[in-house]
Every structure is written in structure tokens, then in C-alpha cells.
Amino acid sequence: MPSSEKHLNIIAFDIPFPPDYGGVIDIYYKMKSLIASGIKVHLHCFEYGRQPQQELEQLCASVHYYPRKTAKSLLFNTLPYIVLSRESDELKKNLSANDYPILMEGLHCTFLLNDKDISKRKIIVRAHNIEHDYYENLAKTEHHIFKRYYFYNEAGKLKKYESVLHHATAIAAISPNDTGYFSKTYHNAHYIPAFHSNDSITATQGTGDYAFYHGNLSISENNEAALFLVRKVFNDLPHRLIIAGSKPSDELLNEVKGKENIELNPHLTPAHIHQYIGNAQCNVLPTFQATGIKLKLLSALFAGRFCIVNTPMVANTGLEDLCILADTPAEMKEKISRVFSQRFTQADIAKRENVLGKTFSNAQNAEKLVKILF
């Protein structure tokens, strides 16, 4: 093996193809960018519902799959379920067969950070969120009593478990907010912005005739945001709203029934969602979770026209000036009505190129990560 070759182990909490939801979008495009920069990636991923993918075999130097443990008894352990369910002797064996740096994707994949053999290695943890905050917020928006209990319980375990990050060589945080949080406690955090599918700004000048919201609707925070738009924003607006996302709740399906100006489409592919983002007059993206950074926001800014958000979606992301801010239903109605009478211009596109090209370039951010890894 030529000594100039750089090899890297990446441990992914899920199979990162197709890149069709937040966490795996970051993993997949990060991996592609690292490979494009000359890194040989050895991918280790946990399998639970998604199938092994030929695409990954073609991209990576090697790909290993490990079944995620789903026994209910794991819920009664003191370790967080998202960590314990990804414990694997086979993974340790495969990592021990080389001495390459290790990139652990999320706190989910850090079980071996406590292992005395593995923890001697150069290990970077990609922090996709402040996980205990994320789970606590999921609990607040969850209506199902047992799921809500699970989220609160997991949040408590994650808060205690997080100190395992002291064993990491460095933490690659996904937002300025999260970088500040991890820096205070662990002193080795670096801001590496989210990786995404956009190589350039593809937003087009002109106008569209609908507003668009998208997200994985099986996640309670996205379900809550969609319900907010249906019940409180588009309830008496003349403009069309299209909502896209898999596994909508019965509650959301019932709310949309009979609403002539609202359409819910749970079966769009990532390519179709991209088209809807680009053709909309505005992407309306409220959130009630100010954690990490939302990949849907980046998609809307790279590919869409006007972007209307609330403060938790955009605060401390560096993207505030590219969005239209509205925090109440009344403000959202007013801003939506206003943009439907405006044309998206070349000046709007140029403003985005100036901001996004500097901070959210996959190639540049891969370079930053390589410097930490090697």
C-alpha cells in the first residue's frame, strides 16, 4: 500500500444510502466529499430496516454491515438505547484489523469510545445534535404516552453518557451553537458545517404558485410543524400549501382532509422533493427544535426561492440574512402573502452565493475535516 494513501473508518448509525433524511444526508455527502479528496473510506454501518446498497460498495474501499440490536430489555439498561443497540463485537474486530483514524457518526456510534483498546486511536465524533436536548424536545412534541416516556428517559441517559466524549480526539460539531456547547466542556470541538447534496445554487428567478413544507413526518417535531402550518397559518390563506414527507400521522391526514388549498404527498422521492423546493414561490419551514442545523433549510436556500422560517430554525446558523423571519401565525400569514406578490431576482441569488459558497462548500469542509483526522 503506498504510504501516501490515507484511509479512514467511518461508523454510521444507519445505512447512508439513499440519502433521504437529515442524518444520513450529512453522512453520505461527507463521505463522498472525503473520497473525492483522495481518502479511502472503510464504511461500517448498522442495519435496521434499510437494505445493503451497491452504491456504497462502489464508493468505498470496503463496506461492513452490523445488525442493530432491538431487544426491549436494552431499554432497562443505564446506557442510552441508541448507543447500546449499536454495540458490536464484530465491529471491534474489524476496527482492530487496521490502525486508521475513526470517524464516529453521532453519539449513537460511540460505544467503543470506552474500550481501552480502541480509545487509544485517533477518534473524531461527529455531533449531529446535542442529543439530550434533541430527545427532550422530541418528548415535548410527542403525544403518544409511551414514546414520550421513552424520549424523556433516553434524554436523561444521554446527558449522563455524554461525558464519554472526553475520550474523543476531537468533536466535529454541525452548527456554531453546538460548537460553543461542546467547546465549553470538552475543549476540542471544531465547527464543520453540514454536508448536503448541493454543489451550487440552483434557485431560479421568477415566481411560483404554491408554498412548500417537507420533512420526515414520522418524527414528532416535523409532524408538529406541519400541523402548525395547516391549523394556524394556511387555515384562512388563499395560497396553496404542499406538504411532503413519509409516514404522516393520522392526525395530520385528518387535518388536511377537506382543505382545498392544502395537499399532502407522502410518496415523493428525494428528486421530486428537490423539484418541489425549486418550483415553489416560498419554502415555509417552522421548527420547534433549536438543535443542530436542519438540512431542509440548506436545501431550501440552495434550490428554492423565498424561505420563511421562525427563529429556532435559523438562530445562530449564519443564515439569518438569507431568510424571512416570522415567529407567530399572524407574522407568517403576512410574510407569505407579501412574497406571493414578489419576484425572486438575480440579486437574491447573488446574496445566497456569497454566503453559502463560503460556509457550506462540501469540498472546503471536507478539507477542514481531513486536517483534524490526519
Summary of the structure (lengths in Angstrom):
residues: 374
radius of gyration: 20.9
end to end distance: 17.1
largest distance: 65.7
contacts: 1221
relative contact order: 0.12
helix: 47%
strand: 17%
